[in-house]
Amino acid sequence: MKKYKVMLKTIDDIKVFAAAASCCEDDLDLSSGRYVVDAKSIMGIFSLDLSKPITLSAPESFNDEEFLSKIQKLIVTE
């Protein structure tokens, strides 16, 4: 699995992320602690603890540069 840390601070961030994710053919998951939700589900995203970075998981074969460029400002590096 490929993993990215993302920070969704505002409702607009969530909208941008969910719209970009919905265009992907691959299954994407978001996780916070022990909770995992479908990254294409706005309701699922809102159920996570968004006060800290969350983990985006994608299949090892994931290579969607368009998606990654759309969410580039949401990816955090630590």
C-alpha positions as CSV (number, residue, x, y, z in Angstrom):
1,M,0.0,0.0,0.0
2,K,1.1,3.5,-0.7
3,K,0.4,5.9,2.1
4,Y,0.2,9.7,2.2
5,K,-0.6,12.0,5.1
6,V,-3.2,14.7,4.4
7,M,-4.6,17.5,6.4
8,L,-8.2,18.5,5.8
9,K,-8.6,21.8,7.7
10,T,-11.7,23.3,6.1
11,I,-14.9,22.2,4.4
12,D,-13.5,23.4,1.1
13,D,-10.5,21.1,1.6
14,I,-12.8,18.2,2.2
15,K,-14.8,19.1,-1.0
16,V,-11.7,19.4,-3.1
17,F,-10.4,16.1,-1.7
18,A,-13.7,14.2,-2.2
19,A,-14.2,15.5,-5.7
20,A,-10.6,14.5,-6.7
21,A,-11.0,11.1,-5.1
22,S,-14.3,10.4,-6.8
23,C,-12.5,10.7,-10.2
24,C,-10.1,7.9,-9.3
25,E,-10.8,4.3,-10.4
26,D,-8.7,2.8,-7.6
27,D,-10.1,2.2,-4.1
28,L,-8.8,4.8,-1.7
29,D,-9.2,4.7,2.1
30,L,-8.7,7.4,4.8
31,S,-7.8,6.4,8.3
32,S,-7.5,8.1,11.6
33,G,-6.6,6.0,14.5
34,R,-8.5,2.7,14.2
35,Y,-11.2,4.1,12.0
36,V,-11.0,3.6,8.2
37,V,-13.5,5.1,5.7
38,D,-13.9,5.2,1.9
39,A,-12.0,8.3,0.7
40,K,-14.7,9.0,-1.8
41,S,-17.4,9.5,0.9
42,I,-17.8,13.0,2.2
43,M,-19.9,11.6,5.2
44,G,-17.1,9.1,5.9
45,I,-14.5,11.9,5.9
46,F,-16.6,14.0,8.3
47,S,-16.7,11.0,10.7
48,L,-12.9,11.1,11.2
49,D,-10.9,13.2,13.6
50,L,-9.8,16.0,11.3
51,S,-7.9,18.0,13.9
52,K,-4.7,16.2,12.9
53,P,-3.3,14.7,9.7
54,I,-5.1,11.6,8.4
55,T,-3.6,8.8,6.3
56,L,-4.6,8.2,2.7
57,S,-4.0,4.6,1.6
58,A,-3.9,3.5,-2.0
59,P,-3.0,0.3,-3.8
60,E,0.7,-0.2,-4.5
61,S,-0.1,0.1,-8.3
62,F,-1.7,3.6,-7.7
63,N,-0.2,6.1,-10.0
64,D,-2.8,8.8,-10.6
65,E,-0.8,12.0,-11.1
66,E,-3.9,14.1,-11.8
67,F,-5.4,13.2,-8.5
68,L,-2.1,13.8,-6.6
69,S,-1.7,17.2,-8.3
70,K,-5.3,18.2,-7.2
71,I,-4.6,17.3,-3.6
72,Q,-0.9,18.4,-3.5
73,K,-1.7,21.4,-1.1
74,L,-3.4,18.9,1.3
75,I,-0.5,16.5,1.6
76,V,1.7,17.1,4.6
77,T,5.3,16.0,5.0
78,E,6.7,15.4,8.5
